[in-house]
Amino acid sequence: MEEAGQQYLDIVRPVNEAILAKKDAWDAAVDASDWETLTEISATWEDANRAFVDAMLTAEWPDDLQPYVDTIVTDTADDIAFYAGVAKATTVDEFQTAWLYPVDFSNAAAQDLRIRLGLGNVGEDE
C-alpha cells in the first residue's frame, strides 16, 4: 500500500501545485467579478486536472483501490467540465452560464482514497 500511496502523491502533486499557485488570484478575481482573469485561471486548472485524470487512468492500482480511483476520476471530470466552460467563455453571458454549471468540489473521493492508502488528509503530505 505504501507504493500506491507514494504513486498517488506523485500524481496529485502537480495539480495541487497548479491550484495553489493561482488560488489567491482566483479568490481576488471572484471578489472583483473579474471574469477575464477567471477564464485564464480556469484554462490552467482545466489542463492540470486533465493531466491528473490521465495519470490516474494510466497508473496501475491494486484491485481493491480501483473503485476509489474511478470515483476520483469521475468527480474530477466534473471539475474539468466546469473549468472548460469558464475557460472558453468569450462573453459575460457565456461566463455566467458556465459559472452556474453544477459541480461539487468536496474532495470527498480523494479523502476516501487517502484514508485507504494510509495518507494524511487532503492538503497534507504534498
N, C-alpha and C positions, 0 to 999 in steps of 0.2 A: 504493500500500500504506500510505502514511503516513496517509491519510484513514481507512482501515479500522482502522488501529491506534488512532488517536485515538477513533474511534467505539467500539471495544471498551473502551478505558479509561473512557470516559464511561458506558458501560453497566454495567461491573463495579464501578465505584467505590461506588455506594450499597450493594450487597450486602456488599462488603468492609468498608465502614464500619459497617454494622449488626452484622456478626460481631465485628469488633474492639471495638466499644463494649461488648459483653457477654461477651467471651472470658474475662476473669478471673473474672467471676461464674459462668460456666459451669463453669470448672475447679474453683472452690471448691465449687460445688453437686455436682459429680461426686464430689469427695473426701469430702463430707459426706453423700452419698446423699440429697440434698435434692431429691426428685423433684418437689415442687411448684414450686421455682424453675426446674428444668429444663423443666417443661411450659410455664411462662411464656416462657422464653427461646426455646424451640422454636417457639412461635407466632410470635414476632417473626422468627425466622430462616426459618420457612416462608414468611411473607409476602414477605420480602426476596428469597428465592430465586425465588419465583414471579414477582415483578416483573422480576427479572433474565432469567428464561426468556422471559417475554412480550416484553421489549425485544429480546432476541437474535432471536426469531422474526419480529418486525416490521421489524427493520433490514434494509437491503439490503447484501448481501455479494458480493464477487467470486465468480464461479462456482468457482474453484479453492479457495476457502476454505470454501464451503458444507458439504462433508463434515465438516470440523473443527468448525464451528458446530453441526452436527447432533449430533455426538458429545457436545459440551458440554451441549447441551440434554437429551439422554438421560441423561447422568450426573447432571445437576442434578435431573432429575425423580426420580431415586432418592433424592437428598438430601431433596427436598421430601416424599416419602412417609415417610421416617424422621421428619422434624420434625413432620409432620402427625400421625403416630401417637403420638408423645410428647406433643404439644400437646393432643391430645384425650383423653389418659388421665385418668380420674377416680378410679381406684383404684390401689393399688400393683400388683396383678396386671396390670391393663391397661398400666401403665407398663412393667413388666418384659417383657411381650410385645412392646410397641413398641420397647423398647430393644434387643431381640435381632434386629430387622429387619436383614437383611444389606445393608450399604451400604459403598461404598469411597469415602472422602473424599480420594483421592490427588491430585487436581488435575492429573493427567497430561494430560487432554484440553486443559485451559486452557493448560498449559505448551506443548503442541504448537502450539496456535494462536498463542501469543505468539511462539514462535520464527519461525513463518511470517510474522508481522506485523513482525518486527524489534524486538520489545519485550524488556524485561528479564524476568527470572524472575518466577514467581508471587510476589506480595508486594512487587514493585518497581514503580515507575512510577505508583503510585496516589496 
